[in-house]
């Protein structure tokens, strides 16, 4: 069993505090063979819809180099980013990426609702009824469809993210079952683009996406490209539920998963 965590955030992200070195040490302690750092990079300023002037790639590289020096050959370290909410300005996103160092991996993701909701982050979206929540889900999936059509990334991150906030934070028990058509369309677009999906372990909570959508993705995809990541924002959660989610993939009929090196998939048997 090859153990890898391909979605983690260090203090380079504005919502995390631990160094890459601390994250690497936690990964080694958890028995991982590979760890990819995917700190946030968006075309807009954090907690805003205003375009950011630049991204501090140098800080990312310096943090990564320090972790490599300490970790040595005890673990494979990869450098990636979580490219969030690119649909707010695709052209500006591409301009920012021109200055990026060589990256191993890019997760594409959506955290913010559309202009209809003034770019409200899902974290702060507080619907009063289930129908309001489902309207927000529909809006979110519309944004996801936009980035999949753009397609300048390797896997789509945490497809069913709204459930993290509605169910875990607000105590509801919603599903995305009514959006089967939209999710099928997203998977078809990903397949055309040669982009995969992430199984986000959600730090041990409900996997994002869950079994229903994992099975659908496999049915629709001749060669499923799928990575596993915890979305850890602290060393505490590095590697959390990776083994259990590998077992979930096996139960859904997957024979392998992948990590990424230099933006190309590296396959591992389950």
BALUM-761258 format. One record per residue: residue number from 1; residue in three letters; chain; z, y, x of N, C-alpha, C, O in turn. Coordinates in steps of 0.05 Angstrom, whole numbers. Atoms other than C-alpha are relative to their C-alpha. Layout:
BALUM-761258
   i  aa ch    nc3    nc2    nc1   cac3   cac2   cac1    cc3    cc2    cc1    oc3    oc2    oc1
 NUM ALA  A      Z      Y      X      Z      Y      X      Z      Y      X      Z      Y      X
...
end
This chain:
BALUM-761258
   i  aa ch    nc3    nc2    nc1   cac3   cac2   cac1    cc3    cc2    cc1    oc3    oc2    oc1
   1 UNK  A      0    -24     17      0      0      0      0     25     18     18     29     34
   2 UNK  A      2    -25    -15    -23     66     30     12     22    -17      4     27    -39
   3 UNK  A    -15    -20     15     24    122     10     -8     28      9     -5     35     33
   4 UNK  A      9    -27     -7     -4    193      8      7     19    -23      5     11    -47
   5 UNK  A     -6    -21     20     17    257    -28    -20     23      6    -18     36     26
   6 UNK  A     21    -19     -5    -43    303    -36      2     26    -16    -18     40    -20
   7 UNK  A     -4    -26     14    -13    361    -75     29      9      5     48      0     -8
   8 UNK  A    -26    -11     -6     45    399    -44     -2     29      7    -23     39     15
   9 UNK  A     -1    -29     -5     67    471    -36     22      7     19     45     -2     16
  10 UNK  A    -20    -10    -20    102    503     23      6     29     -6     -3     40    -26
  11 UNK  A     -8    -28      3    131    572     32    -24     19      2    -21     43     -2
  12 UNK  A     24    -17      1     60    598     40     -7      7    -29    -19     28    -34
  13 UNK  A      4     -6     29     57    594    -36     23     18     -9     45     16      0
  14 UNK  A    -21    -19      9     95    650    -72     21    -13    -17     42      0    -22
  15 UNK  A    -20     12     17    132    600   -115     14    -24     13     24    -42      0
  16 UNK  A    -13     21    -15    158    554    -60     14     12     24      8     34     32
  17 UNK  A    -17    -12    -21    209    563     -4      1    -16     26      8     -5     46
  18 UNK  A     -3     17    -23    206    504     45    -24      2     19    -46      6     10
  19 UNK  A     21     -1    -19    166    505    109    -17    -26     -1     -8    -46    -11
  20 UNK  A     17     25     -3    108    456    121     14    -20     17     12    -44     13
  21 UNK  A    -15     19    -18    151    426    176     21    -15    -16     23    -39    -13
  22 UNK  A    -20     14     16    207    411    127    -13    -19    -20     -3    -41    -25
  23 UNK  A     14     18     18    157    382     78    -10    -25     14     -9    -47      3
  24 UNK  A     10     23    -15    127    338    132     23    -19      7     19    -43      5
  25 UNK  A    -24     17     -7    196    313    153      8    -16    -25     16    -39    -23
  26 UNK  A     -7     14     24    210    296     80    -20    -22     -7    -12    -44    -16
  27 UNK  A     20     21      5    145    258     74      4    -24     19      1    -47     10
  28 UNK  A     -5     21    -19    161    218    136     24    -17     -9     24    -41     -9
  29 UNK  A    -24     13      9    230    202    109     -6    -17    -25      7    -38    -30
  30 UNK  A      7     15     24    198    179     43    -19    -23      5    -26    -37    -13
  31 UNK  A     18     23     -7    153    130     80    -29      5     -5    -45    -14     -6
  32 UNK  A     28     -6      4     88    167     68    -16     -2     26     -5      2     48
  33 UNK  A     18      0    -23     29    157    115    -17     25      2    -28     31     23
  34 UNK  A     17    -23      0     -7    220     95     11     21    -19     21     15    -40
  35 UNK  A    -10    -22     16     11    289     68    -21     22      2    -29     30     24
  36 UNK  A     19    -23      0    -36    345     47     14     24    -12     26     22    -34
  37 UNK  A    -11    -25     10    -12    416     39    -21     15    -17    -44     18     -7
  38 UNK  A     20    -13     18    -46    451    -20     13     26    -12     17     27    -36
  39 UNK  A    -13    -24     10    -15    520    -24    -19     16    -18    -44     14    -16
  40 UNK  A     15    -15     20    -38    567    -79    -19     21     13    -11     34     32
  41 UNK  A     19    -21     -7   -100    610    -69    -16      7    -25    -29    -10    -37
  42 UNK  A     14    -10     24   -127    651   -127    -15     25      7     -9     39     26
  43 UNK  A     14    -24     -4   -177    707   -132     14     25    -10      6     48     -5
  44 UNK  A    -15    -22     11   -125    750   -166     28      0     12     38    -20     23
  45 UNK  A    -27     -3    -11    -57    776   -144     19    -17    -17     15    -20    -41
  46 UNK  A    -19     17     14      2    732   -162     12     15    -24     20     38    -21
  47 UNK  A    -11    -11     24     27    744   -233    -15     24    -10     -3     43    -21
  48 UNK  A     17    -22      8    -31    790   -247    -28     -9     -5    -35    -32      1
  49 UNK  A     28      6      2   -104    792   -265    -17     19     17    -41     19     15
  50 UNK  A     14    -19    -18   -121    845   -213    -10    -16     24      4    -33     35
  51 UNK  A     11     14    -23   -167    821   -158     16      5     25     24     28     31
  52 UNK  A    -14     -4    -25   -132    809    -92    -20      8     21    -44      0     21
  53 UNK  A     18    -10    -20   -162    844    -32     -7    -22     21    -30    -23     31
  54 UNK  A      4     21    -21   -154    785     16     20    -22     -3     39    -20    -19
  55 UNK  A    -20     22     -1   -118    720     29      8     -4     29     -8     -2     47
  56 UNK  A    -10      2    -27    -74    709     89     -4    -28     11     14    -45     13
  57 UNK  A      6     26    -11   -109    649    119     15     -5     26     21    -28     33
  58 UNK  A    -14      3    -25    -75    662    186     28    -12     -4     36    -29     12
  59 UNK  A    -26     10      6     -7    649    156     -1    -30     -7     16    -46      2
  60 UNK  A      4     29      7    -32    583    128     -5    -16     25      7    -37     28
  61 UNK  A      6     15    -25    -60    561    195     24     -2     18     29    -22     30
  62 UNK  A    -23      0    -17      2    581    233     22    -19     -9     34    -34      6
  63 UNK  A    -20     19     12     48    543    186     -9    -29      5      8    -46     11
  64 UNK  A     11     27     -3      3    482    190      2     -9     29     10    -32     34
  65 UNK  A     -1      7    -28      0    483    266     29     -6      8     33    -25     24
  66 UNK  A    -28      6     -6     76    486    270      8    -27    -10     23    -42      4
  67 UNK  A     -7     26     11     83    426    225    -13    -23     16     -1    -43     20
  68 UNK  A     14     20    -16     31    387    265     15     -5     26     17    -28     35
  69 UNK  A    -13      2    -26     68    401    329     26    -17     -3     32    -33     15
  70 UNK  A    -25     14      3    134    375    302     -5    -29     -9      9    -48      0
  71 UNK  A      4     27     12    106    315    263    -13    -19     20     -9    -43     20
  72 UNK  A     14     17    -19     62    290    320    -16    -21    -13    -31    -15    -32
  73 UNK  A     16     21     11     32    223    306     16    -17    -20      8    -40    -26
  74 UNK  A    -16     15     19     86    202    256    -12     -1    -28     -4    -17    -44
  75 UNK  A     13     -2     26     43    221    196    -26     15      3    -29     33     20
  76 UNK  A     25    -16      2    -27    246    180      5     24    -17     14     22    -40
  77 UNK  A     -2    -25     15    -25    318    159    -27     12     -5    -44     13     13
  78 UNK  A     25    -12      8    -82    350    121      5     28    -11     26     34    -22
  79 UNK  A     -3    -28     10    -94    423    104    -20      4    -23    -44      1    -20
  80 UNK  A     16     -6     23   -119    441     35     10     24    -14     27     38     -4
  81 UNK  A    -10    -22     17   -109    492    -20     -2     -9    -29    -18    -27    -36
  82 UNK  A      4      2     29    -99    493    -95    -13     26     -8     -1     47     -8
  83 UNK  A     16    -24      7   -153    540   -118      3      4    -30    -10     -9    -46
  84 UNK  A     -7     -4     28   -125    567   -182    -16     22    -14    -21     43     -2
  85 UNK  A     10    -20     18   -158    605   -239    -24     15     12    -26     40      9
  86 UNK  A     23    -12    -12   -223    618   -202    -18     14    -20    -33     32    -14
  87 UNK  A     19    -11     20   -258    634   -268      6     30     -6    -10     42    -20
  88 UNK  A     -4    -28      4   -226    703   -267    -20     16     16    -26     39      8
  89 UNK  A     22    -13    -14   -279    721   -216    -11    -19     20     -2    -21     43
  90 UNK  A     11     20    -18   -322    667   -186    -12     12     25     -8      1     47
  91 UNK  A     13    -12    -23   -360    713   -140     21      9     20     17      5     44
  92 UNK  A    -21     -9    -18   -296    742   -111     14    -24     13     22    -23     36
  93 UNK  A    -12     25    -11   -267    672   -103    -17    -10     23     -7    -17     44
  94 UNK  A     18     10    -21   -328    651    -63      1     18     25     -1      8     47
  95 UNK  A     -2    -19    -22   -322    714    -20     26     -6     16     25     -6     41
  96 UNK  A    -25      6    -14   -249    697     -3     -2    -26     15      8    -29     37
  97 UNK  A      2     26    -13   -267    625     14    -17      2     25    -15    -15     43
  98 UNK  A     17     -3    -24   -318    650     65     17      3     25      8     -4     47
  99 UNK  A    -17     -5    -23   -260    668    111     20    -23      5     37    -22     23
 100 UNK  A    -19     22     -2   -223    602    102     -4    -16     26    -27    -18     35
 101 UNK  A      2     18    -22   -208    557    161    -12    -26    -10    -15    -30    -34
 102 UNK  A      9     26      9   -236    486    159     21    -13    -17     44    -17     -8
 103 UNK  A    -20     12     18   -202    453    100     -8    -29     -5    -31    -37     -5
 104 UNK  A      5     28      6   -194    380     84     -4     -5    -30    -17    -24    -38
 105 UNK  A     -2      7     29   -184    386      9      3     25    -16     18     43     -9
 106 UNK  A     -4    -22     19   -190    434    -49      4    -11    -28    -13    -25    -39
 107 UNK  A     -5      6     28   -158    424   -117     -8     24    -16      0     46    -10
 108 UNK  A      6    -21     19   -187    464   -173     19     -2    -24     23    -24    -35
 109 UNK  A    -19      2     22   -138    483   -228      1     25    -16     -9     46     -8
 110 UNK  A     -5    -22     18   -121    528   -286     29      2     -7     42    -18    -14
 111 UNK  A    -27     -5      8    -53    558   -298      2     23    -21     23     25    -35
 112 UNK  A     -1    -24     17    -71    620   -339    -19     -3    -24    -40    -15    -21
 113 UNK  A     17     -1     23    -99    629   -408    -21     22      3    -19     38     22
 114 UNK  A     23    -18     -3   -162    670   -419      7     29     -7     30     35    -13
 115 UNK  A     -3    -28      7   -173    743   -433     11      4    -28     25     23    -34
 116 UNK  A    -11     -1     28   -157    729   -506     30      2      0     42     14    -17
 117 UNK  A    -29     -1     -3    -85    719   -483      9     18     24     31     16     33
 118 UNK  A     -5    -19    -22    -89    773   -429      8    -14     26     24     -4     42
 119 UNK  A     -5     14    -25    -87    721   -374     29    -11      2     39    -14     24
 120 UNK  A    -28     10      0    -17    696   -394      2    -26     14    -13    -45      8
 121 UNK  A     -5     25    -13      9    642   -348     13    -19    -20     29    -12    -36
 122 UNK  A    -11     20     18     24    577   -384     31     -2      2     44     -8    -18
 123 UNK  A    -29      1     -4     94    580   -355     15     19    -20     37     14    -29
 124 UNK  A    -13    -20     17    108    642   -398    -10     -1    -29      0     13    -46
 125 UNK  A     11      2     27     67    622   -459     21    -13    -19     30    -36    -13
 126 UNK  A    -22      9     17    118    614   -516     -9      0    -29     -1     17    -45
 127 UNK  A      9      1     27     83    593   -580     24     -6    -19     43    -20    -12
 128 UNK  A    -22      3     20    127    594   -643     -5    -25    -18     14    -35    -30
 129 UNK  A      7     23     17     90    537   -679    -17    -19     16    -29    -12     36
 130 UNK  A     18     20    -13     53    474   -660    -29      9     -1    -43      5     18
 131 UNK  A     28     -9      2    -12    504   -685     -6     22     21    -27     22     32
 132 UNK  A      3    -20    -21     -2    563   -638     -2    -13     27    -18     -5     44
 133 UNK  A      2     15    -25     10    514   -582    -27    -13      3    -38    -13     25
 134 UNK  A     26     14     -1    -53    475   -599    -22     21      5    -42     14     19
 135 UNK  A     20    -20     -6    -92    540   -599      0      7     29    -21     12     41
 136 UNK  A     -2     -5    -29    -66    554   -529    -12    -23     16    -26    -18     36
 137 UNK  A     13     22    -14    -87    484   -508    -30      2      0    -43     -3     20
 138 UNK  A     29     -3      3   -157    496   -534    -10     21     19    -31     18     32
 139 UNK  A      7    -22    -18   -160    561   -495      1    -10     29    -18     -5     45
 140 UNK  A     -3     11    -27   -135    526   -432    -23    -18      7    -35    -16     29
 141 UNK  A     22     19     -6   -187    471   -437    -27     15      2    -45      6     17
 142 UNK  A     24    -16     -4   -241    524   -445     -2     12     28    -23     12     40
 143 UNK  A     -1    -10    -28   -219    554   -378     -6    -23     19    -20    -19     39
 144 UNK  A      5     24    -17   -219    484   -348    -30     -6      1    -41    -11     22
 145 UNK  A     28      6      1   -290    473   -372    -16     20     17    -35     13     30
 146 UNK  A     14    -20    -16   -312    538   -339      2     -6     30    -19     -3     44
 147 UNK  A     -2      5    -29   -285    519   -270    -15    -26      7    -26    -29     29
 148 UNK  A     14     24     -7   -315    449   -275    -30      5      1    -45     -7     17
 149 UNK  A     28     -7     -1   -383    480   -289     -7     15     26    -29     12     36
 150 UNK  A      3    -14    -26   -373    524   -227      1    -20     23    -18    -21     39
 151 UNK  A     -1     24    -16   -350    464   -187      2      3     30     -7    -15     44
 152 UNK  A     -2     -2    -29   -333    490   -117     27    -11     10     41      2     25
 153 UNK  A    -25     13     -9   -275    442   -107     -4    -30     -1    -25    -40     -9
 154 UNK  A      3     29     -4   -261    368    -96     11    -16    -23     -1    -36    -31
 155 UNK  A    -11     13     23   -216    346   -153     12     21    -19     20     42    -11
 156 UNK  A    -13    -17     21   -191    376   -218     30     -7     -1     37    -30     -5
 157 UNK  A    -28      5      0   -116    384   -216     13      0    -28      3     14    -46
 158 UNK  A    -17      2     23    -66    366   -271    -13      8    -27     -7     28    -39
 159 UNK  A     16     -6     23   -115    364   -329     17      7    -25     10     25    -40
 160 UNK  A    -16     -4     24    -61    360   -383     25     17      5     46     13     -7
 161 UNK  A    -23    -17     -8    -16    414   -353     15     12    -23     40     14    -21
 162 UNK  A    -16    -13     21      3    448   -419     23    -17    -10     44     -7    -19
 163 UNK  A    -21     18     10     44    386   -437     25      3     17     48     -2      7
 164 UNK  A    -24     -4    -16     90    400   -378     18     22    -12     42     19    -12
 165 UNK  A    -15    -22     11    111    465   -410      9     -4    -28     32      2    -35
 166 UNK  A     -7      3     28    109    448   -483     21    -22     -4     40    -19    -20
 167 UNK  A    -18     23      5    145    381   -478     25      0     18     47     -3      9
 168 UNK  A    -23      1    -18    188    384   -416     18     24      0     42     22      2
 169 UNK  A    -15    -24     -1    209    456   -418     10      9    -28     31     21    -31
 170 UNK  A     -7    -10     26    209    469   -493      9    -22    -20     17    -16    -42
 171 UNK  A    -11     22     16    228    400   -519    -17     -9    -23     -8    -23    -41
 172 UNK  A     18      9     21    167    389   -563    -10    -28      8     -3    -38     29
 173 UNK  A     11     27     -5    129    323   -567    -30      0     -8    -38    -15    -25
 174 UNK  A     29     -3      6     56    344   -567    -17    -18     17     -8    -27     38
 175 UNK  A     20     14    -16     -5    307   -543    -26     16      1    -28     37    -13
 176 UNK  A     26    -12      0    -76    326   -527    -21    -17    -14    -45    -14     -9
 177 UNK  A     18     19     13   -105    273   -572    -22     13    -17    -44      3    -19
 178 UNK  A     20    -14     16   -141    323   -617    -22     12     16    -42     22      5
 179 UNK  A     21    -13    -17   -181    347   -557    -16    -21     16    -26    -16     37
 180 UNK  A     15     21    -13   -215    281   -540    -29      8      6    -39      1     27
 181 UNK  A     27     -9     -4   -283    313   -548     -3     19     24    -21     16     41
 182 UNK  A      0    -19    -22   -267    370   -501      5    -14     27     -8     -7     47
 183 UNK  A     -6     13    -25   -237    324   -448    -23    -18      8    -29    -20     32
 184 UNK  A     24     16     -6   -296    276   -453    -22     18     13    -35     10     32
 185 UNK  A     20    -18    -10   -341    336   -441      7      9     29    -11     12     46
 186 UNK  A     -9     -8    -27   -300    358   -381     -5    -23     20    -15    -18     42
 187 UNK  A      5     23    -18   -303    288   -350    -30     -3      5    -38     -8     28
 188 UNK  A     29      2     -4   -379    286   -361     -9     22     19    -26     16     36
 189 UNK  A      7    -21    -18   -385    353   -326      9     -6     29     -6     -2     48
 190 UNK  A    -10      8    -26   -342    330   -268    -18    -21     13    -24    -19     36
 191 UNK  A     17     21    -11   -385    268   -260    -27     11      9    -37      3     30
 192 UNK  A     25    -13     -8   -448    310   -258      3     15     26    -15     16     42
 193 UNK  A     -5    -16    -24   -417    354   -205      9    -16     24     11     -5     46
 194 UNK  A    -10     17    -22   -391    296   -163     29      8      7     37      4     30
 195 UNK  A    -28     -9     -4   -319    322   -171     18    -21    -13     11    -33    -34
 196 UNK  A    -19     19     10   -259    277   -182     23     13    -16     21     36    -23
 197 UNK  A    -24    -10     13   -192    284   -216     25     -7     16     24    -25     33
 198 UNK  A    -26      6    -12   -120    285   -193     17    -14    -21     18     -7    -44
 199 UNK  A    -22     10     16    -66    240   -221     25     14     12     35      7     33
 200 UNK  A    -23    -16     -8     -8    289   -216     25    -15     -9     29    -19    -33
 201 UNK  A    -24     15      7     58    251   -213     20     17    -15     39      6    -27
 202 UNK  A    -17    -19     15     91    313   -242     29     -4      7     47     -1     -9
 203 UNK  A    -27      2    -11    151    302   -198     17    -20    -15     41    -16    -20
 204 UNK  A    -14     22     14    169    238   -236      1      2    -30     11    -16    -43
 205 UNK  A      1     -3     29    159    265   -306    -26    -12    -10    -39    -27      4
 206 UNK  A     24     11     11    101    248   -352    -24      6     18    -29     29     25
 207 UNK  A     23     -5    -17     39    238   -309    -21     18    -13    -25     17    -38
 208 UNK  A     21    -19     10    -16    291   -316    -26     -6     14    -29      0     38
 209 UNK  A     -1      9     28    -61    263   -343     13    -28     -2     19    -41     17
 210 UNK  A    -14     25      5    -29    202   -375    -20    -23     -4    -44    -19      0
 211 UNK  A     16     25      0    -54    131   -386    -25      2    -17    -46     -7     -9
 212 UNK  A     24     -2     17   -101    147   -444    -24     13     13    -46      3     12
 213 UNK  A     22    -15    -12   -142    197   -405     -8    -13     26    -32    -11     34
 214 UNK  A      7     14    -24   -139    157   -341    -19    -23     -6    -39    -28      8
 215 UNK  A     18     21      9   -171     99   -378    -27     11     -8    -48     -1     -2
 216 UNK  A     25    -12      8   -224    144   -408    -16      8     24    -40      3     25
 217 UNK  A     14     -9    -24   -241    174   -341    -13    -24     14    -36    -23     23
 218 UNK  A     11     24    -13   -250    104   -311    -24    -11    -15    -44    -19     -4
 219 UNK  A     22     10     16   -294     82   -369    -25     17      3    -47      7      2
 220 UNK  A     23    -18     -1   -338    143   -361    -12      3     28    -34     15     31
 221 UNK  A      8     -7    -28   -344    143   -285     -6    -25     16     11    -43     18
 222 UNK  A      8     24    -15   -382     93   -243     17     -5     24     24    -27     30
 223 UNK  A    -16      2    -24   -343    108   -180     22     22     -2     19     44      8
 224 UNK  A    -21    -21      4   -278    144   -200     11     11     26     20     -4     43
 225 UNK  A    -12    -14    -22   -255    195   -150     27     10    -10     28     27    -27
 226 UNK  A    -26     -7     10   -180    201   -159     20      1     23     22    -17     39
 227 UNK  A    -21     -4    -20   -123    228   -116     27     -1    -14     29      2    -38
 228 UNK  A    -27     -1     10    -48    225   -124     15     23     13     14     26     38
 229 UNK  A    -16    -22    -11     -2    285   -115     24      6    -17     23      3    -41
 230 UNK  A    -25     -5     14     68    305   -133      2     28    -12     18     32    -31
 231 UNK  A     -4    -28      7     59    380   -141     27      9      9     39     27     -3
 232 UNK  A    -26     -7    -10    122    385   -100      0     29      9    -18     37     24
 233 UNK  A     -4    -28     -9    146    457    -90     24      2     17     33     24     24
 234 UNK  A    -23      1    -19    204    435    -46     -1    -27     13    -13    -46      3
 235 UNK  A      0     26    -15    217    380      4     13    -22    -17      7    -45    -13
 236 UNK  A    -14     19     17    261    346    -48    -19    -19    -15    -13    -42    -19
 237 UNK  A     18     16     17    201    322    -89    -24    -11     15    -41    -24      2
 238 UNK  A     23     12    -15    152    302    -34      1    -30     -3     21    -43      2
 239 UNK  A      2     29      4    128    232    -49     11    -10    -26     10    -35    -30
 240 UNK  A    -13      9     24    163    230   -116    -19    -15    -19    -40     -4    -27
 241 UNK  A     15     16     19    136    174   -161    -28     -8      9    -44    -17     -8
 242 UNK  A     26      8    -10     75    161   -117     -4    -30     -4    -25    -39    -13
 243 UNK  A      2     29      3     89     86   -117     -4     -8    -30    -21    -25    -36
 244 UNK  A      2      6     29     99     85   -193    -28      7    -11    -38     -7    -28
 245 UNK  A     26     -9     10     34    123   -205    -22    -17     12    -43    -20     -1
 246 UNK  A     19     20    -10     -4     75   -160      0    -24    -18    -21    -35    -25
 247 UNK  A     -2     22     18     21     20   -205    -13      6    -27    -26    -11    -39
 248 UNK  A     14     -9     25     -3     60   -266    -30     -2      3    -44    -12    -15
 249 UNK  A     28      2     -4    -72     65   -236     -9    -29      0    -30    -36    -12
 250 UNK  A      7     28      0    -74    -10   -224      0    -11    -28    -18    -27    -36
 251 UNK  A     -1     10     28    -53    -23   -296    -23     11    -17    -30     -1    -37
 252 UNK  A     23    -12     15   -111     22   -319    -27    -11     11    -48     -3      2
 253 UNK  A     24     13    -10   -160    -21   -279    -12     12     25    -34      4     33
 254 UNK  A     10    -12    -25   -169     23   -217      6    -19     23     27    -32     24
 255 UNK  A     -4     17    -24   -179    -15   -152      6     16     25     16      5     45
 256 UNK  A     -4    -17    -23   -174     44   -105      4     29     -8     -3     37    -30
 257 UNK  A     -2    -29      3   -157    117    -97     -9     13     26    -17     -2     44
 258 UNK  A      9    -12    -25   -175    168    -45     18     23      9     32     35     -7
 259 UNK  A    -10    -25    -11   -149    221      1    -25     15     10    -47      5      7
 260 UNK  A     23    -15    -10   -194    275     32      4      8     29     26     17     37
 261 UNK  A      1    -10    -27   -212    292    103    -26     15      3    -48      4     -1
 262 UNK  A     23    -17     -3   -260    349    117    -17      1    -25    -42      0    -24
 263 UNK  A     12     -3     26   -276    353     43    -16    -25     -9    -32    -24    -27
 264 UNK  A     13     25      7   -299    280     40     21    -21     -7     42    -22      6
 265 UNK  A    -20     20      8   -263    223      4      3    -22     21    -16    -32     32
 266 UNK  A     -7     24    -16   -228    169     45     13    -19    -19     34    -13    -31
 267 UNK  A     -8     19     21   -217    107      3     23    -18     10     24    -26     33
 268 UNK  A    -22     18     -6   -154     65      0      4    -19    -24      3    -11    -47
 269 UNK  A     -4     20     21   -142      1    -38     28      3    -13     47     11      0
 270 UNK  A    -25     -1     14    -88      0    -91     15    -26      2     37    -29     -9
end
